[in-house]
Amino acid sequence: MLILCHHTGEPYGLLGPQLAATFLTKKLKIPTVVLGITRDFDRQKLIEFVKEHYKDQPLTICFSHLCGRPDLLELIKAFKDLGFRTVLGGPQAQRDFEGEPGKAQFPWRFQGLSDRLDLAYSGPVDALNLDLLFEQEGNICHPWHREIFTEVDWGNLLMFSDRPQNLTIKVAQVLRGVGCPYAMRKKHIRVDPPSALSGCPGIHLEVQGCSFCDVAWDKGFAGYLSDEAVLSQIDALPEQAGRKIPFELIDEYPIRYLPRLIELLDSENIAISQINLVLRSDDILKNREILEKVLSELDGRGIRVLFSSIGFESFSSKILKNLNKGITPEESLESIRILRHLKGKFPNTLLYRRDEGGLHGFIHPTPWDDHETQFELNRAIGTYQLFEDILPPHSTPLIIHHGSALAHWIRTLEERTGVKFKRCWTWIEWWEPERAQ
């Protein structure tokens, strides 16, 4: 069986599809590989490869982590038309299958993928069975929990541009936290109208986690995996020069766990090279002393800590409020000061700069940009020289997935004001409000 997913072509392994392929192979006895599809892929050659691969096999093909790519969503339909049973998995599967609320009344809204999918599955892969995979139809969800299957084969990934090619993984992922603790904090917030519709009143939303997050509503936070589960994942990673390859620790608040993790690795004589952290900036503020102690312990051992992505998102208080980040610009700037200070003390152990592999969250433009927010951003960027080490060369425009809390904000705007926002499949194009006909 094949699992098709989006891939950049870089030597990076995404945990979800790899874990699913490993489960299907080892537990359900269905030999399965992940086929990462680059953006420049040859559609006809891919279809020919898949048809040959499935020769004399049941025609069931899986998809996951599609990143809203229209070419991959169209590809599902192509295989459906060829007689394949099509299955979509992942945190957006449930709502991508159903489409948007009110889609009949507002036909420009995303209609869903039920016309091209036989099965949409969300939840941990260990709830899959042969009957569900090959027979059941519709939208099936299973709750997340801590005791999930975590065995991963990192050698079952192929890349496809114009032909299948093996990809040597140089950075992998290790799961510790199932979901995000910040998503446990249910809040009611008031989101400002977009600057283009400044005369409209604010809209009150119930949110769990960041308002733009398209995963929090699905996973929430189900807790942390056991030390044994984390350790076994690291032990299964490929090695390079006698050490495990760098890995991203999936945990939104990882710093407090680092001392325990290092203790576990030392006790089992597992040699690692680098830990990559994707985290919220308030974790740095809350755990500065722990971080400094860890860096001091690792200094001279050849083990590096890379802050690969810190979710700053903005340095405007108004934009952070609307994104429900739960942090202030001042807190984010203080976390940067801490990193710069620690970088001076541990230059070879701490990595965070963009020229060291850091790609930190900076969302711009947003619907709320105006002279006030731009002044605040420019002041922070200039005063703290953020382009020196923090900000990426290009910002990321705000992406509103139709399943996020901000999508509800958009739909409420449509219903109250009579405007409409274009859809590009699963994304809402917030930057061009039009008068509905």
Sequence and secondary structure as in RCSB ss.txt:
>XXXX:A:sequence
MLILCHHTGEPYGLLGPQLAATFLTKKLKIPTVVLGITRDFDRQKLIEFVKEHYKDQPLTICFSHLCGRPDLLEL
IKAFKDLGFRTVLGGPQAQRDFEGEPGKAQFPWRFQGLSDRLDLAYSGPVDALNLDLLFEQEGNICHPWHREIFT
EVDWGNLLMFSDRPQNLTIKVAQVLRGVGCPYAMRKKHIRVDPPSALSGCPGIHLEVQGCSFCDVAWDKGFAGYL
SDEAVLSQIDALPEQAGRKIPFELIDEYPIRYLPRLIELLDSENIAISQINLVLRSDDILKNREILEKVLSELDG
RGIRVLFSSIGFESFSSKILKNLNKGITPEESLESIRILRHLKGKFPNTLLYRRDEGGLHGFIHPTPWDDHETQF
ELNRAIGTYQLFEDILPPHSTPLIIHHGSALAHWIRTLEERTGVKFKRCWTWIEWWEPERAQ
>XXXX:A:secstr
 EEEEE  SSSB  HHHHHHHHHHHHTS    EEEEE TT  HHHHHHHHHHHTTTS  EEEEE  TT HHHHHH
HHHHHHTT EEEEESTTHHHHHH  TTTTTSTTS   STTT SEEEES GGG  HHHHHT  EEEE    SS   
   TT EEEESSSEEE   SBEEEE EEE GGGG EEEEEE   GGGTTS  EEEEEES TT SSHHHH EEEE 
 HHHHHHHHHTS EETTEE  EEEE SS GGGHHHHHHHHHHTT  BSEEEEEE HHHHHHTHHHHHHHHHHHTT
TT EEEEEEE  B S HHHHHHHT S  HHHHHHHHHHHHHHHHH TTTEE SGGGT    BB S TT  HHHHH
HHHHHHHHTTGGGTTS SS B   EETTSHHHHHHHHHHHHHSEEEEEETTEEEEEEEEE  
